[in-house]
Amino acid sequence: MNLGKMMKQAQELQSKMAEMQERLAEAEVEGSAGAGMVTAVMSGKHELRRIKIDPSLVDPSDVEVLEDLIVAAVNDARTRVEEHVKEEMGKLTGGLNLPPGMNLPF
């Protein structure tokens, strides 16, 4: 393979990576806890966008349960975002397994 062809392929991959990052920034992934009583919506770039709480959970005498469910919902959303990013990366790289530590694009 000649150097010119390799450079062109690298530029194409870089362009596709930039497009994927834009799509991920716009994507919304939802996580939940407490059988859906708390939901967290996160972007593909791990930015928390919204939290929704079922009003029946709002009990001033038991705030700890609500706090725990919020944490669980956000963590669920984060896990789902990571799965989504991994899936999108697989599409981009054609299933190429990246070495450990190369968690592109983030």
N, C-alpha and C positions, 0 to 999 in steps of 0.2 A: 504494500500500500504506500502510495507516495505522500509526501508531507502536505502538499496542496489539498489532497482529498481529505486527509485527517483534519486539517484546519477548517475546511468547509463543514465537515461533520460536527466538529466542536462548536462552531458558530450556530449551526442548526439546533444543536442540543441546548445551547445557551438561550436561544430565542424561545424554544419550547418551554424551557424552565421558567423564563420570565412570564410567559403566558399562563403557565400552571400556577405560579405564585399569585398572579392577579385573580385567577378563578378561586383559589383557596381563600384569598382575602375576602371575597364576596360570598363564599359558601357559608351556610349556617348549619351547625350540627347541634342536635338537642340531646341532653342527658337528663336523667330523672332519678328520683329517689322517693321512697315512701309510696310505692305503687302509683307514681305519677303525681303525687300531691305537691311535689316541688320539682320544677323543671328549670334547667339552665340552658341557655342558647349561647353558643360560642362560635366565633369565626374560625375558618381554617388556619388562621394565624394565632390561635389561642387567645383571642380577645373576647372577654365575657361581654355579651351584648344585652342579654335580658335574663331576669329571674322571675319566675311566676310561682306564687305560693297560694295554695288552697286556703281560703279564709278560715276554714275550720281548724287549721294548725296554729292560728294566732291566739296564744294563751299566755298572757303576761306572767302567769305563775309557773310556766314551764317553757321558758325560752330556750333551754338547752336542747330539747328535742328538735326544735325548729333550726337552731344553729347547726346541729349534726346533719340534718337532712339537706340543708343548703350546701354544706361541704361535700356531702356524698353526691349530690346532683352535679355540682361543678366538676368533681373528679370524674364522674361518669361521662360528662361532656368532653372533658380533656382526653380521656381514653378513646372516645369515639372519634375525636378530631385526629388523634394520632393514627388510628386505623384508616381513616379517610385519606390522610396524607400519604400513608404507606401504599394504599391502593393506587392513588394518583401517580406516585413515583414509579410504581410497578408498570403502569401504562406507559409512562414516559421512557423508562429505561428498557422496556421490553422484557421485564422479568430479571434483568441483570441484578445479581445480588451485590450490593455495595458492601465494602469492608466495614467491620464494626467501627463505630465512631463517625462514619460518613452519613449523618442524618440530614441529607439535603432535602429541601432547601432551608430547613430550620435547625 
